[in-house]
Amino acid sequence: MYAVIVPTPGESITEVEIGSWLVEDQQYVEQNQALAEIESDKATLELVADVAGKIHIFAKEGETVMVGSKVADIDTEAIAPEGDVSPKEEVAEVKEVPLTPKEENKAPQKREVKPEHEHIKVTPSAQAVIEENGLHLEEVLAGMARIQKKDVMQVIDTPLQSTLKENIKSSIPKEDEVIPMSALRKKLSQRLVSVKNETAMLTTFNEINLHKVMEIRKQYQGAFQKKHGIKLGFMSLFTKAVSEALKHHPMVGASIDGDQIIVHHRHHISIAVQTPKGLMVPVVRDVDQKSIPEVEAEIKDLATRARNKKITLDEMEGGIFTITNGGTFGSMMSTPIINPPQSAILGMHNILERPIAEDGKVVIRPMMYVALSYDHRIIDGKDSVGFLVKVKQLLEEPSLLLSGLSPYETLFDL
C-alpha cells in the first residue's frame, strides 16, 4: 500500500485545500496520472500518482489538510481491469440523463438539455444511480461540470437537500450567480487586507515618454523575433529598468523581518500574472545577470505556465519587488498594493498618445503613467521618488540599460 502524501509546496505553506479529485474512490490509476487539484494561498497545483494501483481516498473535496498528511492510499498490488479506460473515455454525455422524475411503472422520461447544461458530463455510475432514484438533474448539479456517483449519493442521503436549495434559491435573485471563493482568492483577500492594516503604504507617480522604446521595438522587432523566436515586449525592458534602478536604490527592494531590515542584493523580480484562479506572481530570478532576450523568454514561459496551472510554488517564492501591468486592461492610473513580504510594487498603465512639450515645442508622444507603492516604514521619499525617476530615465533613453550610465558618464568614469 502506497500512501499519497500532500507534498511541501513551498516555504511558509503549512496547509492546502483539496480543490477537486480528478479520480473516483476505488478507481485504478496509472503512474504519473493527475489525482487531484490542491489549492494553496499562492497557486493551484496537481497531486500526481507516483505509482499505479487502486486508490482509496480519505480527504474530501473542499477539505483543508496539513502539508505532509495522508489524503489517499494506492493499492499497488491491485490489477488493472481489462479494457480499462481513462476518465475522459468513461464520461457519458448529459443528453443520456433523464431530466424528469421517474413515474411509477413507466420508463423515465427525457427532455431536451438546457443550453446552459450542455457542457455537463455525467459518469455511467452516476447516471445509473440518477435513474434508479428518479432524481432531477438540477438536484445534483450544484455548479459541477462533472457528476460522480458520490455526488448523487450525497443528495440521496440528505433529505433536506432539496429544501435547503429551495431556501437558498428563494433568497438569491434568479439573475445572480453564486460562485464559491477559492482558497487562493480567500488567502489573497486576507493578505491584501493585512497589507492595508500593517504597512504605512504610500504611492508616488510619474509619467514616461515611451517614444524611443516604441521606435527601437519597431526597428528591431523583426530581427529580434527571427533570432530569439519571441516578440520583444515592454515587460522585459521595464524589468531590466527596475533591476538597474534597484542598484541605485537598494532600500526599495528591502523587506522587514520583525524589528530588522533585510536588504536583498539578488534581483529576483516578481511579475504579476492574471489567471482564471486569480492573481499569481511568478519570479524572474537574477534579472541583473540576464539579457533582455533571456528575461523576455522567461516572463513568457512563467506567465503561460501560471495560466495553465503548471507553475510551481518555488517559482513564486523569493521575489524582492513586484511589477504589475494594469495597462493591459486599459487602466490609466491606479495605486497597486504591495505584495508582502516585499516593500514596494511598480504599477504600469495604459499607453496613450498625449501632447507634451519637447525642446520648446508641443509634440504628440506615447505616454504612460507609472505608480510606485511603497512601505514608508523603511523606504523614505528620497529613495521612492529617486527610484521611479531612475526607471523613467532608463526607459526614456533605453541605451542606458547597457550599463546604467550615459556614454559621457562612461567616458569620464563618473
C-alpha positions, 0 to 999 in steps of 0.5 A: 500500500502506497500512501499519497502524501500532500507534498511541501509546496513551498516555504511558509505553506503549512496547509492546502485545500483539496480543490477537486479529485480528478479520480473516483474512490476505488478507481485504478490509476496509472503512474504519473496520472493527475489525482487531484487539484490542491489549492494553496494561498499562492497557486493551484497545483496537481497531486500526481500518482507516483505509482499505479494501483487502486486508490482509496481516498480519505480527504474530501473535496473542499477539505483543508489538510496539513502539508505532509498528511495522508489524503489517499492510499494506492493499492499497488498490488491491485490489477488493472481491469481489462479494457480499462479506460481513462476518465475522459473515455468513461464520461457519458454525455448529459443528453443520456440523463433523464431530466424528469422524475421517474413515474411509477411503472413507466420508463423515465422520461427525457427532455431536451438539455438546457443550453446552459447544461450542455457542457455537463458530463455525467459518469455511467455510475452516476447516471445509473444511480440518477435513474434508479432514484428518479432524481432531477438533474438540477438536484445534483448539479450544484455548479459541477461540470462533472457528476460522480456517483458520490455526488448523487449519493450525497443528495440521496442521503440528505433529505433536506437537500432539496429544501435547503436549495429551495431556501437558498434559491428563494433568497438569491435573485434568479439573475445572480450567480453564486460562485464559491471563493477559492482558497487562493482568492480567500488567502489573497483577500486576507493578505491584501487586507493585512497589507492595508492594516500593517504597512504605512503604504504610500504611492508616488507617480510619474509619467514616461515618454515611451517614444524611443522604446516604441521606435527601437521595438519597431526597428528591431522587432523583426530581427529580434523575433527571427533570432530569439523566436519571441516578440520583444515586449515592454515587460522585459525592458521595464524589468531590466529598468527596475533591476538597474534602478534597484542598484541605485536604490537598494532600500526599495527592494528591502523587506522587514523581518520583525524589528530588522531590515533585510536588504536583498542584493539578488534581483529576483523580480516578481511579475504579476500574472492574471489567471482564471484562479486569480492573481499569481506572481511568478519570479524572474530570478537574477534579472541583473545577470540576464539579457533582455532576450533571456528575461523576455523568454522567461516572463513568457514561459512563467506567465503561460505556465501560471495560466495553465496551472503548471507553475510551481510554488518555488517559482513564486517564492523569493521575489524582492519587488513586484511589477504589475501591468494594469495597462493591459486592461486599459487602466490609466492610473491606479495605486497597486498594493504591495505584495508582502513580504516585499516593500514596494510594487511598480504599477504600469498603465495604459499607453496613450498618445498625449501632447507634451512639450519637447525642446520648446515645442508641443509634440504628440508622444506615447505616454504612460503613467507609472505608480510606485507603492511603497512601505514608508516604514523603511523606504523614505521619499528620497529613495521612492521618488529617486527610484521611479525617476531612475526607471523613467530615465532608463526607459526614456533613453533605453541605451542606458540599460547597457550599463546604467550610465550615459556614454559621457558618464562612461567616458569620464568614469563618473 
